[in-house]
Amino acid sequence: MTTAIHPKTKFDDLFIKEGLNGQDAYFQAIDQTKKLISDVSAQTRGPFCGETPQMIQRAVKEMKLAAEKGQPLETVLEDVETLLLHGIQVNHKACIGHLHCPPLIPALAAEMVISAANQSLDSWDQSSSATYLEQELINWICSRLGLGNTADGTFTSGGTQSNYMGLLLARDSFCQQQWNWNVQKKGLPPEASRLRILCSEAAHFTVKKSASQLGLGEDAVIQVSTDCHQRMSLGDLKEKLRILKADNLLPFALVGTCGTTDFGSIDPLDQMAEAAKENSLWFHVDAAYGGALMLSHNDVHRLKGIERADSITADFHKLFFQPISCGAFLLKDRRHFQHISYHADYLNPEQDDEEGLIHLVNKSVQTTRRFDALKLFMSLRTVGLERFGDMIDHTIQVARETAQLMQESRLFTVINGEPELNAVVFRYEPPFLKNNCDAFNKQIHSELLHGGRVLLAKTVYEGELYLKFTLLNPRVTMEDMKKLIADIVELGDNIHRREGKPS
Ligand SMILES: *Cc1c(COP(=O)(O)O)cnc(C)c1O
């Protein structure tokens, strides 16, 4: 329809229209939304409002979910304001608990474009240029990781999906080689109960979750012990492989973690790649967190060995500062994507391949898929590789100095005294504390959170409760950390005085 005059329709106020002023209604909605964001910022005092879960749930339950007759956006935004004020303020500098980053501004601008343009990356005729940009970016990441020219990949919803894909392709390619068995067509082979996956005991829980979803069961995952730095122990890997073979089991995949979720530890990737080769295992590297070292100036060398992986998980909504969701799955030999490709007549008929129309659905476990590549593109170009590297290096430096400071104070136990990425796992253990260290630190965590002051994470190490900083925000400085440590000490002392009298 290329007519110059657009007759009005009953629904014109609800969509972006062709032609001059066709975006007016959209821009008005955006202006109102901008005002909401600024009103919320003006009222934000900390990373969390501090209200009880019951109060928050009640506020949400009171909201009308749908209206018979539509209401003005401004009215609905009043409820959204309530939601945001009771949410987590991820841009706040004291929001340092989880692998949950403040998003970069150019990526937020990209989100506007992504949603308004609404490209779908499954078929060429739903995305055309976007298909090529995603492909170019994938090629760029593969080359940055040194994967070589047979490599390929796809954007994913995050690390969970990428880990699942790695193990799916590993399983299917093993069954193909071992028994000439096509899992895609025939399901699991009779021997499937002998299949085993190896990862360290600090690997992400999605390795087990994937195994269960892949029909292998969680028990198919063999956990290798870790050394004192929470990295996979090569000695125990050797031992576990020996036992598996003696038991007539079939290890087919080895998962290395580049940046464990709690400690940011990096497994000995190069030696693991060697072990994988010797034992004909698929080597998958879960670099959801540590993959960002590919942009670091100081620490990129610690990725050594990743270039030997058969597949890699990278997450951009962690240390690449992208809004959720944004991740990638990378594959050393693109032919393995054949295990998940499926031709649908309506979407990606085979003859299109011959015409050079590429359909990214062939490489994805999703069908309809967002143009998340755009936000990484806009971020890399606007921020530049130099400052990207500076940001990552800064966060690692702050974590190292923080860990050192806490150790020197002798008031804290720090598990990873020399953090490999930017997580610090610790607990406050002042001399006056004789017992109940778990309860005491839990209390500190809870009062900081519910006082709306600091959002820390809790974790368990060797059966005991610890607290964790995940220092993803590059705006956080050592001055902030010194003040925060002093605040924790003060709060701990107050709790002690209040509840004191060790039992
Ligand atoms: C976060 C994380 C995952 C899961 O990724 P999502 O993006 O949350 O799905 C997997 N592995 C590691 C090491 C992670 O840190």
The ligand as an SDF file (V2000), in Angstrom:
LIG
                    3D

 15 15  0  0  0  0  0  0  0  0999 V2000
   24.2170  -16.7490   34.8850 C   0  0  0  0  0  0  0  0  0  0  0  0
   24.8780  -18.0020   34.5460 C   0  0  0  0  0  0  0  0  0  0  0  0
   24.2210  -18.9810   33.7830 C   0  0  0  0  0  0  0  0  0  0  0  0
   22.7630  -18.8550   33.4120 C   0  0  0  0  0  0  0  0  0  0  0  0
   22.5770  -17.8340   32.4990 O   0  0  0  0  0  0  0  0  0  0  0  0
   21.1720  -17.0830   32.3260 P   0  0  0  0  0  0  0  0  0  0  0  0
   21.5460  -15.9770   31.4090 O   0  0  0  0  0  0  0  0  0  0  0  0
   20.7620  -16.6410   33.6830 O   0  0  0  0  0  0  0  0  0  0  0  0
   20.2270  -18.0430   31.7120 O   0  0  0  0  0  0  0  0  0  0  0  0
   24.9290  -20.0930   33.4220 C   0  0  0  0  0  0  0  0  0  0  0  0
   26.2090  -20.2560   33.7940 N   0  0  0  0  0  0  0  0  0  0  0  0
   26.8710  -19.3530   34.5440 C   0  0  0  0  0  0  0  0  0  0  0  0
   28.3030  -19.6000   34.9330 C   0  0  0  0  0  0  0  0  0  0  0  0
   26.2220  -18.1840   34.9480 C   0  0  0  0  0  0  0  0  0  0  0  0
   26.8700  -17.2880   35.7000 O   0  0  0  0  0  0  0  0  0  0  0  0
  1  2  1  0
  2  3  1  0
  2 14  2  0
  3  4  1  0
  3 10  2  0
  4  5  1  0
  5  6  1  0
  6  7  2  0
  6  8  1  0
  6  9  1  0
 10 11  1  0
 11 12  2  0
 12 13  1  0
 12 14  1  0
 14 15  1  0
M  END
$$$$
